[in-house]
Amino acid sequence: MATFLTGNELNDAIYDVIWNANESLVIVSPFIKLDDYFKQLFEHHKHNHKLQITIVFGKNESEPRKSLRSQDFDFFKQFKNISIIYCANLHAKYYANDTHGILTSINLYDASFKNNIEYGVLYSTGLLNSLTNGADKAAWSYSFEIADKHPAIFIKRPVYDKSLFGGLLGQKNYVDSDVLHDQTEMLLKNWSRWEKETKKYLPDFKEELLAINKDAKRPERTENSPSKEPLPKREYNNNYNNNASYNRQSNNQTGYCIRTGVEIPFNPSKPMCADAYKKWAQFANPEYQENFCHKTGKLSYGKTSMKDPIL
């Protein structure tokens, strides 16, 4: 269901999207400037390592600090599971969580919420909407396509520890969060150097990290090169497991997730890790461009897909 909003109704809807996020929060806004009220909304999630926050900002090429100030960068860096992406020619604005999305004209900028005439369209995701390919799904998918293809500036991921029994039961304990990538200072203070720096992108990073297992037994050296142990089977959703075409044997050969690049059993009919598959299944587009070759793990630059996972 779609609802046209403006004025305070639009403001309140965006506040609710931020406040009520559970597993995912996506903010696409060329300009971001947080006042105390916005910070209160975000701080509701400050200690929630399960919430994956993705922020895409842009404009002000050569002076991106005018689009996202260093103090707001520092605020976002406190969160446990966050990605910040820079897109120089961004003009779109989009706010979404697990259940609602808003396509709008308004930036995440305090003055815009107080002074400007803005409007937008609110989409809610229900059972009926989840079975159709509407504008809300297209907006969500395209927003992540933008995030995947533009330089990552800051990446922070949760670290989990799996005990023996917890691992058997599929449970994991949150340990801490690690900063995997941070080019904030260079981007904001030395644009010319940042332009020449090697860029990294969202698919280059895992969605979560595994802490070292202190109970693991040290491997013994052997004369011959040890053969690789088969990777553990991963949990896929029921449709993925039950589809007969996905149940071929992988023969213990190592493959790579076509979206994240992590190692998984080689199987062209099942070329994604569990977390990537959950995201792909939201839209189930077999021709959606992915990032890696399932066989070699090399970057595919969009030439692989669920339909054609191998370069």
N, C-alpha and C positions, 0 to 999 in steps of 0.2 A: 504494500500500500504506500502511495506517495502523497505527501502533504506539502503544499506551498506555504512558506513561512516568511515573515519579515518582522522587524522591530524586536520587541522583547520576547516574542514567541521563538524567533530564530535564535536569539542569544541563549535562552533557556534550553533549547534543544541541543545546542553545542555544549553548554555546560553539562547537560545530562550525558552526552556521549563520552565526555572525558571522565566524569564521576563514576559512571556505571560500567566502565570497561572491565572485563573479566579476564579474558585470555589475550585479546589483541586490541591495540589502540593505534590508529593510523592518523597522522596529522600531515596534510599537504598544504603548505602555506608559504608563499614567497617571502612574506615579512612576518617575523615573530617578535613580539615584545610583551613580556609578562608583567602584569601588575600583581599586587598582593592577593587579589581574589583568584586569579588564574593559578598562582602558586599553591593556594589552599586546595584547589581542585586536584592538581597533579600530586600534591603531597599525600593525598588519600591512598596513592599507590606506591609510595616511596619505598616500602619494604616488601613489596609483592614481586618476588622473583618469577612467578608464573606468568605475569603479564608482559607480553612482548610489545614494546613501544617502538614504533617506526615514525621518524620525523623527516620530512623532505622539505627543505627550504631553498630559496634561490634569489635571483635578481642581483643587482649591484655587482656585476662582474668587475673584478679587480679590487672591490671594496665590500666584500661580503659581510663585514662587521656591521654594515648598515642594515642588513637583512636579519641578522641574528647576533645580538651583542654577546661579548665575552661573559658577562655576568649571567646571562640566560643559558649559555653553554654550560657554565659551571653548575647552574641549578640542575640541568638535565643530567649531568654526569653523575649525580648522586643515585640515580635509579639503577636497579639491579639488572635489568634486561632491556637494553635500549640501543637503537641504531639511529644515527643522524647522517643524512645524505644531502649533498649539495648539488643542485640542478640550476645552472646559471640562467637558463631561459625559461624557468618555471613561471607560469602565470595562473595556473589553476589553483582552486582551493577545495579541499575535501577533508571531511572529518568522519571517522568511522570506528565502531567497536564491534563486538561480537554480534550485536542484534540490530544496530541502526547505522545508517550512513547519511551524510548531508553533503550534497553538491551545492556550492554557494559562491557568492561574490566576496565574502568577508575574510580578511586575514586574521590570524591569531595575534592581534595587535590591540592593546588596551584601548587606544583612541578610536579604533574602528567600531568597537562594541558600544562606545559611549556617544559618538558624534555622527557617524555616517548613516546614510540610507542604504541598507543592504537587504538582500533577500536570498532565499535558497529553497531547495526541495529536500524534504526528509523522507528517507526510505526505511521501512521496518522489515526485518527478515523474519518471516514465519514459515510454517511447514509448506504452504502453498508457494511462497516465493522461492524457497530452497529448491523446488523442483522445476523452476523456470529460469530462463536466461534473460533476466531483466536488466534495466539500467544500473541497478545497485550492484549486481555482480560484475557487470562490465566496468564500472567505476573502481571497484575494489581490485579487480584483476589488472586494470591499466595502471593504477597507482603503484602496485608492486612491480609492474614492468618498468615504470620510471625509476623506482627505487633501486631495482637490480642493475640498471644500465648507467647509473650516474655515480660519481665517486663517493665512497664512504669517507666520512670525516671522523666519526667517533663510533666505536663498537664496544659494547660491554655485554658479557654473557654470564649466565649463572653456572656455577660448578656444583656437581652432584657427586655424592658418594654412594655406591651400591655395596651393601654388605652381602654376605653369602646368601642369607635367607631373604633379605630384601630384594636381591636380584632375582631370586627364584619366583618371588611373588610380584615382580614388576614394580617394586617400590624403590624410591630413591630419596636420599636425604640431601637437602640443600646445605652446602658448605660455605660458599662465599660467591662473589662475582669477580671476574677478571676483566680488565681492560685489554682488549685484543688489538686495538688500533686507535690512535689519537693523533690527528693532524690539525687540531684546533688552532694552536699557536701559529703554526706556519700559514694556515689559510687566512687567519685574521690579521697577521702582522707582516707577512712576507709573501705576498701574492705571486711575485715573479718566480720565487723559488718553488712555491707549491705547484705552479703550472708545469715545472720541469720534473717534479717528483713523480716516481712511479705510483700509479693509482691502484687502489684496491676497491673491490666492489662487494656488495652484500652477499652474493653467492660464494665469495671466497672464505666466508666464515661459517663455522658450525653454529647451530642454534643453541646448543648447550655443550658443556664440557664435563668430562668424567674425571674425578679426582683419582689420584693414585691409590690403588687398593693395597693397604698396608699388610693385609693377610695373604697377598699373592706370593706364590712360591717362586724363588729365583730359578730361571731356566738353566739347564746344564749345557755346557758346550759339547758339541758332537763333531766328529771328524768330517762328516758330510754336511752340506748345507741343510739345515732343518727344513722340512716341508711345512708349508703354512697350515696351521690348524683351521678347520672349517669355521667360518664366522658364525656367531650365534644367530639363530633365527630371530627375525624381528616381528614385532606385533603390527599387523596391518588391520584395517577395518574389515568387517565381515564380508563386504562385497569383494574386496581385494583378495581375501583368502578363498572365498567360495567359488570365484570365477574359474572355471576349468582351465582356461587359457593361461592363467597365472600360476598353475601348479606344476610346471615342468621342473625337473631336477637341475640344479646349477652345477653339479659335479665338483663342488668345492672350489671352483675357479673364482678368483677375485674380480669383482667389477666395481663400478663407481656410480654413485647417485648422480643422475643427469642434472639435478637442480643444485645440490650442495657440494658435490665432489667427494663426499666421504666414501670410504670403502664399504661395499656390501657384496653379498654373493652375486656372481655373474649370472644374470638371467634377463635376456632382452625383453621378456614379457613382464618383468617386475623390476624396472630399472631405477626405482627410487627408494630412498630410505623411508622409514615409517612417517617421520615428521613432515618430510617433503610431500609424501603421498596424501597426507591429510589435507594439506593446502591445495594440492592439485585437484583432489576430489570435490572441493567446493564448487568447481566449475567444470571439471571433467572434460577439458578440451584436449583431445589427443594430439592436436597439431600445435599446441602452445609452445613457443620457442624456449628451449632450456639452455643450460650453460656448459655442460660437460659431456664428453663422450663416455658412454657406459662401459666400453671395452678398455679404453686407454687412460681415462681420467683427464685427458687434455681438454682445454677450453674449446668449446664448439662455436662460440659467438652466435648463438641462436640457431645453429644448423641441426641441432638434435631436438627431439620431442618424444613424448610417450609413444607416438606412432613409429618414429624412426630414431631409436636411442643411440645408434652407432654411426660415427662419421664414415 
